């Protein structure tokens, strides 16, 4: 009886959580960009002053830039990250009213030939990325080119929200592969499709310790492991906000992976190749790195 009551209560909480999201989406879709961005920035400011996740964000910024956590510049950049995240959320909510053509105009795409060439081997491709800029729109922009792309995303226990996120993404050419169902990735690659995997944080808790900017950090190695096991091409790709309303999605040349040798050594060597790219893009775009988790290993 108690378990049944708890399930009913959870369903009620989930429903009202979904209603809150729908209300936010309605406001975003019924207001022009300057107004919805102002609302989003105001909410981000409230989030900041509650100190929610502030410590983790400051730790990330200070470690990347090698600054003392109390350096004023760390606080300035950390606030920008909150505002950047708010803009990303507004963009995501507006998926319902933005056409594919408008998405293409808003997001410039560079390097699409690198991906198309990679797919010529028939083994699919793995894009590794980071939580830089509006990464949801970055994946959608690639999908808008007619390439079937799956983005690895969080599974939400709130089934209403989970379905909303999946439907919202799919409306803009992005399919969802839940992080708790990664075995399906090999089927996707066998169909010569593309999987996009964030490699700067692992929600499943399977990350390993690596050197990152001279410090110890927890990073997921799934993208490299899957590429080695499947023969798929591993490609870096990142989206950078270019002004308030426009973005640039860059698809880099594929990584030249080392594929012969001991399994553990291969993983370590290839992760170091991947990490060098991550270091570059995160450092150069630190004010757009919307990472709210502390991924650093304490001494």
C-alpha positions in Angstrom: 0.0 0.0 0.0 2.8 2.4 0.9 4.7 1.7 -2.3 1.5 2.2 -4.3 0.9 5.6 -2.6 4.5 6.6 -3.3 4.1 5.8 -7.0 1.0 7.9 -7.2 2.7 10.8 -5.5 5.7 10.5 -7.8 3.4 10.6 -10.8 1.8 13.7 -9.5 5.1 15.4 -8.8 6.3 14.4 -12.3 3.2 15.8 -13.9 3.5 19.1 -12.3 7.2 19.2 -13.1 6.2 18.7 -16.7 3.6 21.4 -16.5 6.3 23.8 -15.3 8.4 23.0 -18.3 5.5 23.5 -20.6 4.8 26.9 -19.1 8.4 27.9 -19.6 8.3 26.6 -23.2 5.0 28.5 -23.8 6.6 31.8 -22.5 9.7 31.3 -24.7 7.6 30.5 -27.8 5.2 33.5 -27.3 7.8 36.2 -26.7 10.3 37.6 -29.1 14.0 36.7 -28.6 15.1 39.9 -26.8 12.2 39.4 -24.3 12.7 35.7 -23.7 16.5 36.1 -23.4 15.9 38.8 -20.8 13.6 36.5 -18.9 16.1 33.7 -19.2 19.0 35.9 -18.0 16.9 37.1 -15.0 16.3 33.5 -14.0 19.9 32.6 -14.5 20.8 35.5 -12.2 18.5 34.1 -9.5 20.1 30.7 -10.0 23.5 32.3 -9.5 22.6 34.2 -6.3 21.2 31.0 -4.7 24.8 29.7 -5.1 23.4 26.5 -6.8 26.3 24.8 -8.6 28.4 28.0 -8.3 31.3 26.3 -6.5 31.6 23.6 -9.2 31.5 26.2 -12.0 34.2 28.3 -10.4 36.4 25.2 -9.8 36.0 24.4 -13.5 36.9 27.9 -14.7 39.8 28.3 -12.2 41.3 24.9 -13.2 41.0 25.5 -16.9 42.5 29.0 -16.8 45.0 28.1 -14.0 43.7 31.0 -11.8 43.0 31.1 -8.1 39.3 30.4 -7.5 39.0 33.8 -5.7 40.3 35.7 -8.7 37.6 38.2 -9.9 38.0 36.9 -13.4 36.8 33.5 -12.3 33.5 35.0 -11.0 33.0 37.1 -14.1 33.4 34.1 -16.4 31.3 31.9 -14.2 28.4 34.3 -14.4 28.7 34.4 -18.2 28.3 30.6 -18.2 25.0 30.8 -16.3 23.8 33.4 -18.8 25.0 31.3 -21.7 23.1 28.3 -20.4 19.9 30.3 -20.1 20.2 31.3 -23.8 20.7 27.6 -24.7 17.5 26.7 -22.8 15.5 29.4 -24.6 16.8 28.2 -28.0 15.8 24.7 -27.1 12.3 25.8 -26.0 11.9 27.7 -29.3 12.4 24.4 -31.3 8.6 24.3 -31.5 8.4 27.5 -33.6 11.7 27.6 -35.5 11.7 25.9 -38.9 14.6 23.8 -40.2 15.4 26.6 -42.7 15.6 29.1 -39.8 17.9 26.7 -37.9 20.2 26.5 -40.9 20.3 30.3 -41.1 21.0 30.6 -37.3 23.7 28.0 -37.3 26.6 28.1 -39.8 28.0 24.7 -40.6 31.7 24.2 -41.4 33.4 20.9 -42.3 30.4 18.8 -43.3 32.6 17.1 -45.9 34.7 15.7 -43.2 31.7 13.8 -41.9 30.4 12.7 -45.3 33.8 11.3 -46.2 34.0 9.4 -43.0 30.6 7.7 -43.7 32.0 6.4 -47.0 33.5 3.4 -45.1 30.1 2.2 -44.2 30.9 1.8 -40.5 29.2 4.9 -39.3 30.8 7.8 -37.4 31.1 8.9 -33.8 31.2 12.6 -33.0 32.8 13.5 -29.7 31.9 16.9 -28.3 31.6 18.8 -25.1 29.0 20.9 -23.3 30.2 24.0 -25.2 27.6 26.5 -26.6 24.3 25.2 -27.7 25.3 21.6 -28.3 21.7 20.5 -28.8 21.4 22.8 -31.8 24.9 21.8 -33.0 23.7 18.2 -33.4 20.4 19.3 -34.9 22.3 21.4 -37.5 24.2 18.3 -38.7 21.0 16.3 -38.8 19.4 19.0 -40.9 21.8 18.0 -43.7 20.0 14.7 -44.1 22.4 12.7 -41.9 20.7 10.5 -39.4 22.2 11.5 -36.1 21.7 10.2 -32.6 22.7 12.3 -29.5 23.5 10.5 -26.3 21.2 12.1 -23.6 20.2 11.7 -20.0 17.4 9.4 -19.1 14.8 11.2 -17.0 12.7 9.3 -14.5 10.0 11.9 -15.2 8.4 10.1 -18.2 6.5 13.2 -19.3 9.7 15.2 -19.5 11.6 12.4 -21.1 9.1 12.1 -23.9 9.0 15.9 -24.3 12.8 16.1 -24.7 12.8 13.3 -27.2 10.0 14.8 -29.3 11.5 18.3 -29.1 14.9 17.0 -30.4 13.3 14.8 -33.1 11.4 17.9 -34.5 14.9 19.3 -35.3 16.5 16.2 -36.8 18.1 14.9 -33.6 17.3 11.4 -32.4 17.9 10.5 -28.7 20.0 7.6 -27.5 19.6 7.3 -23.7 22.8 6.9 -21.8 21.5 3.8 -20.1 20.9 2.0 -23.4 24.3 2.4 -25.1 24.3 -1.2 -26.5 22.1 0.2 -29.3 25.0 2.3 -30.5 26.5 -0.7 -32.5 23.3 -1.2 -34.4 23.2 2.5 -35.2 26.8 2.4 -36.5 26.1 -0.7 -38.5 23.4 1.2 -40.3 26.1 3.8 -41.2 24.5 6.5 -39.0 26.1 9.0 -36.6 26.3 9.1 -32.8 27.2 12.2 -30.9 28.7 11.7 -27.5 29.7 14.4 -25.0 33.1 13.5 -23.6 33.6 16.1 -20.8 31.2 14.5 -18.3 29.9 11.0 -17.7 26.4 10.8 -16.0 26.6 7.0 -15.8 29.5 7.2 -13.4 31.9 5.1 -15.5 34.5 7.8 -16.1 38.2 7.2 -15.6 41.1 9.4 -14.4 43.1 11.2 -17.1 45.5 14.1 -17.3 43.7 17.2 -18.5 45.6 20.5 -18.6 48.1 19.2 -16.2 45.5 18.1 -13.7 43.7 14.9 -12.8 40.1 14.7 -14.1 37.3 12.2 -14.5 36.4 11.7 -18.2 34.3 9.1 -20.0 36.2 6.9 -22.5 33.1 5.5 -24.2 33.6 7.3 -27.5 37.1 5.9 -28.0 36.1 2.4 -26.8 33.2 2.3 -29.2 35.3 3.6 -32.1 38.0 1.0 -31.5 35.4 -1.9 -31.2 33.3 -0.9 -34.2 35.8 0.5 -36.6 33.8 3.7 -36.8 35.5 7.0 -37.5 35.9 9.3 -34.5 35.4 13.0 -35.3 35.6 16.1 -33.1 32.8 18.6 -33.5 31.8 21.7 -31.5 29.3 24.5 -31.7 30.3 28.1 -30.7 27.9 30.9 -30.2 28.8 33.7 -32.6 26.9 36.7 -31.3 23.5 36.7 -29.5 21.5 34.8 -32.1 23.9 33.0 -34.3 26.2 30.0 -34.0 28.9 28.1 -35.9 29.1 24.3 -35.8 32.6 23.1 -36.7 33.2 19.5 -37.8 36.9 18.8 -37.6 39.0 16.3 -39.4 38.7 12.7 -38.0 41.2 11.6 -35.3 43.9 9.3 -36.5 43.4 6.6 -33.9 46.0 4.0 -33.0 44.3 0.6 -33.5 47.0 -1.9 -32.9 48.4 -2.9 -29.5 47.3 -3.8 -26.0 43.7 -2.9 -25.3 44.4 -0.8 -22.2 47.4 0.9 -23.9 45.3 1.7 -26.9 42.6 3.3 -24.7 45.1 5.4 -22.9 47.0 6.6 -26.0 43.8 7.4 -28.0 42.2 9.2 -25.0 45.2 11.5 -24.9 44.7 12.3 -28.6 41.1 13.1 -27.8 41.9 15.1 -24.7 44.2 17.4 -26.6 41.3 18.5 -28.8 39.0 18.9 -25.7 41.7 21.0 -24.0 41.9 23.4 -27.0 38.1 24.0 -27.5 37.3 24.2 -23.8 40.1 26.6 -23.1 39.3 28.8 -26.1 35.6 28.9 -25.2 35.6 28.7 -21.5 32.8 31.3 -21.1 30.6 28.9 -23.1 31.5 25.7 -21.3 28.2 25.1 -19.6 29.5 22.4 -17.2 27.9 22.5 -13.8 29.6 19.4 -12.4 33.0 19.2 -10.7 34.9 16.7 -12.7 38.3 17.2 -11.0 40.1 14.6 -8.9 41.0 16.0 -5.5 44.6 15.5 -4.3 
